Amino acid sequence: MKTTRPAPLNSESYVLRLYRQEQDDRKNLPGILEEPVSGQRWSFTNMSELKQILEDIERLQEKTNEV
């Protein structure tokens, strides 16, 4: 049996929780994105909102790296 090591937690590790409510409802996919290191959480109701959250996080990280 092959074993794998868990990825180290850093500012680029996230926990993604998806809550599927109805099997046929493909437009709505509510969930929570959490950054384990800081404990910060963002909620979303569909994949477009999740994508926007990830893009916003990336922009903030780029700004932080510029300083």
Secondary structure, 3 states (H helix, E strand, C coil): CCCCCCCCCCCCCCEEEECCCCCCCCCCCCEEEECCCCCCEEEECCHHHHHHHHHHHHHHHHHHHHC
